[in-house]
Amino acid sequence: MMRFIQGYQTSLYNSKFFQSILSDESMKGMESYYELRERLFNDFQKKHPIQVPDLDELFQKADL
């Protein structure tokens, strides 16, 4: 149930975000949204890198 609520909240935020971008005449509509989304995603990736474990080491521990 909690995932449903979080998904609904995210949907509402996205909807409001789209509305503000599309209604702001100084922005370029959806192009601005895609540029901003890409920048935010890249910033997030830089702050939260995914650390992939060494598979050889895991296989040795599991005796595979």
Residue frames as a rotation matrix with the C-alpha (Angstrom) as fourth column:
MET 1
0.568 0.823 0.000 0.00
0.823 -0.568 0.000 0.00
0.000 0.000 -1.000 0.00
MET 2
0.381 -0.493 -0.782 2.86
0.233 -0.767 0.598 2.37
-0.894 -0.410 -0.177 0.83
ARG 3
-0.680 -0.642 0.354 4.33
0.470 -0.011 0.883 1.97
-0.563 0.767 0.309 -2.69
PHE 4
-0.059 0.759 0.648 0.98
0.970 -0.110 0.216 2.92
0.235 0.642 -0.730 -4.15
ILE 5
0.785 0.350 -0.511 0.88
0.522 -0.819 0.240 6.10
-0.335 -0.455 -0.825 -2.05
GLN 6
-0.053 -0.895 -0.443 4.45
0.148 -0.445 0.883 7.00
-0.988 -0.019 0.156 -2.97
GLY 7
-0.655 -0.135 0.744 3.72
0.722 0.179 0.668 6.39
-0.223 0.975 -0.019 -6.65
TYR 8
0.380 0.880 0.285 0.64
0.906 -0.417 0.078 8.58
0.188 0.228 -0.955 -6.44
GLN 9
0.636 -0.216 -0.741 2.61
0.281 -0.830 0.483 11.37
-0.719 -0.515 -0.467 -4.74
THR 10
-0.485 -0.872 0.060 5.31
0.306 -0.105 0.946 11.16
-0.819 0.477 0.318 -7.39
SER 11
-0.352 0.452 0.819 2.67
0.931 0.077 0.358 11.35
0.099 0.888 -0.448 -10.10
LEU 12
0.723 0.656 -0.218 1.16
0.684 -0.723 0.095 14.46
-0.095 -0.217 -0.971 -8.52
TYR 13
0.275 -0.714 -0.644 4.55
0.119 -0.640 0.759 16.15
-0.954 -0.286 -0.091 -8.21
ASN 14
-0.669 -0.524 0.528 5.40
0.542 0.144 0.828 15.33
-0.510 0.840 0.188 -11.82
SER 15
0.088 0.805 0.586 2.08
0.980 -0.174 0.092 16.69
0.176 0.567 -0.805 -12.99
LYS 16
0.830 0.193 -0.523 2.59
0.373 -0.889 0.264 19.97
-0.414 -0.415 -0.810 -11.12
PHE 17
-0.129 -0.967 -0.217 6.16
0.179 -0.238 0.955 20.15
-0.975 0.085 0.204 -12.41
PHE 18
-0.527 0.023 0.850 4.97
0.839 0.172 0.516 19.71
-0.134 0.985 -0.110 -16.02
GLN 19
0.532 0.830 0.169 2.31
0.841 -0.541 0.010 22.38
0.100 0.137 -0.986 -15.53
SER 20
0.626 -0.337 -0.703 4.81
0.166 -0.824 0.542 24.90
-0.762 -0.456 -0.460 -14.18
ILE 21
-0.501 -0.849 0.165 7.24
0.316 -0.003 0.949 24.26
-0.805 0.528 0.270 -17.05
LEU 22
-0.420 0.382 0.823 4.58
0.905 0.109 0.411 24.47
0.067 0.918 -0.392 -19.74
SER 23
0.662 0.748 -0.034 3.00
0.748 -0.657 0.096 27.61
0.049 -0.089 -0.995 -18.28
ASP 24
0.299 -0.645 -0.703 6.31
0.240 -0.663 0.710 29.48
-0.924 -0.381 -0.043 -17.88
GLU 25
0.980 0.184 0.074 6.75
0.119 -0.248 -0.961 31.45
-0.159 0.951 -0.265 -21.10
SER 26
0.465 -0.875 -0.134 10.45
-0.869 -0.480 0.121 31.99
-0.170 0.060 -0.984 -20.46
MET 27
-0.262 -0.522 0.812 11.04
-0.318 0.841 0.438 28.24
-0.911 -0.144 -0.386 -20.72
LYS 28
-0.593 -0.053 -0.803 11.05
-0.805 0.062 0.590 26.20
0.019 0.997 -0.079 -23.90
GLY 29
0.449 0.874 -0.185 8.28
-0.852 0.482 0.203 23.80
0.267 0.067 0.961 -22.90
MET 30
0.986 0.049 0.160 9.10
-0.099 0.942 0.320 20.11
-0.135 -0.331 0.934 -22.79
GLU 31
0.464 -0.886 -0.011 12.64
0.250 0.143 -0.958 20.65
0.850 0.442 0.288 -24.11
SER 32
-0.100 -0.461 0.882 13.43
-0.722 -0.576 -0.383 22.46
0.684 -0.675 -0.276 -20.86
TYR 33
0.663 0.417 0.622 11.91
-0.737 0.510 0.445 19.64
-0.131 -0.753 0.645 -18.86
TYR 34
0.940 -0.313 -0.138 14.01
0.250 0.904 -0.347 17.01
0.234 0.292 0.928 -20.58
GLU 35
0.116 -0.936 0.332 17.17
-0.001 -0.335 -0.942 19.10
0.993 0.109 -0.040 -20.14
LEU 36
0.014 -0.044 0.999 16.42
-0.921 -0.389 -0.004 19.65
0.388 -0.920 -0.046 -16.45
ARG 37
0.883 0.367 0.293 15.56
-0.452 0.835 0.313 15.99
-0.130 -0.409 0.903 -15.89
GLU 38
0.691 -0.693 -0.205 18.81
0.354 0.571 -0.741 14.91
0.630 0.439 0.640 -17.52
ARG 39
-0.124 -0.755 0.643 20.83
-0.338 -0.577 -0.743 17.36
0.933 -0.310 -0.184 -15.40
LEU 40
0.278 0.314 0.908 19.10
-0.956 -0.002 0.294 16.26
0.095 -0.949 0.299 -12.18
PHE 41
0.995 0.096 -0.041 19.63
-0.096 0.995 0.009 12.60
0.041 -0.005 0.999 -13.04
ASN 42
0.372 -0.927 -0.044 23.32
0.284 0.159 -0.946 13.16
0.884 0.339 0.322 -13.77
ASP 43
-0.158 -0.378 0.912 23.75
-0.721 -0.587 -0.368 15.08
0.675 -0.716 -0.180 -10.50
PHE 44
0.652 0.478 0.589 22.04
-0.752 0.507 0.421 12.25
-0.097 -0.717 0.690 -8.63
GLN 45
0.902 -0.339 -0.265 24.29
0.207 0.882 -0.424 9.66
0.378 0.328 0.866 -10.27
LYS 46
0.019 -0.951 0.309 27.39
-0.072 -0.310 -0.948 11.61
0.997 -0.004 -0.074 -9.29
LYS 47
-0.169 -0.022 0.985 26.25
-0.919 -0.357 -0.165 11.81
0.355 -0.934 0.040 -5.66
HIS 48
0.319 0.390 0.864 25.03
-0.685 0.724 -0.073 8.18
-0.654 -0.569 0.498 -5.49
PRO 49
-0.242 -0.458 -0.855 27.34
-0.931 0.357 0.072 5.99
0.272 0.814 -0.513 -7.57
ILE 50
0.866 0.499 0.026 26.46
-0.496 0.853 0.162 2.34
0.059 -0.154 0.986 -7.91
GLN 51
-0.198 -0.950 0.242 29.18
-0.961 0.237 0.144 0.12
-0.194 -0.204 -0.960 -6.53
VAL 52
0.719 0.387 -0.578 29.21
-0.560 0.815 -0.151 -3.20
0.413 0.432 0.802 -8.34
PRO 53
0.521 -0.544 0.657 30.95
-0.504 0.425 0.752 -5.97
-0.689 -0.723 -0.053 -6.41
ASP 54
-0.398 -0.739 -0.544 33.77
-0.916 0.287 0.281 -7.96
-0.051 0.610 -0.791 -7.94
LEU 55
0.613 0.759 -0.219 31.98
-0.777 0.630 0.007 -11.02
0.143 0.166 0.976 -9.33
ASP 56
0.088 -0.660 -0.746 35.13
-0.182 0.725 -0.664 -13.16
0.979 0.195 -0.056 -9.29
GLU 57
-0.817 -0.399 0.416 35.46
-0.433 -0.053 -0.900 -12.53
0.381 -0.916 -0.129 -5.57
LEU 58
-0.045 0.892 0.449 31.80
-0.969 0.069 -0.235 -13.41
-0.241 -0.446 0.862 -4.98
PHE 59
0.630 0.261 -0.732 32.13
-0.550 0.814 -0.184 -16.63
0.548 0.518 0.656 -6.98
GLN 60
-0.382 -0.840 -0.385 35.22
-0.161 0.471 -0.867 -17.63
0.910 -0.269 -0.316 -4.98
LYS 61
-0.726 0.164 0.668 33.34
-0.688 -0.148 -0.711 -17.06
-0.018 -0.975 0.220 -1.73
ALA 62
0.311 0.937 0.158 30.43
-0.888 0.346 -0.302 -19.15
-0.338 -0.047 0.940 -3.01
ASP 63
-0.442 -0.599 0.668 32.77
-0.274 0.799 0.535 -21.87
-0.854 0.053 -0.517 -4.37
LEU 64
0.699 0.708 0.101 31.29
-0.064 0.203 -0.977 -21.63
-0.712 0.677 0.187 -7.88
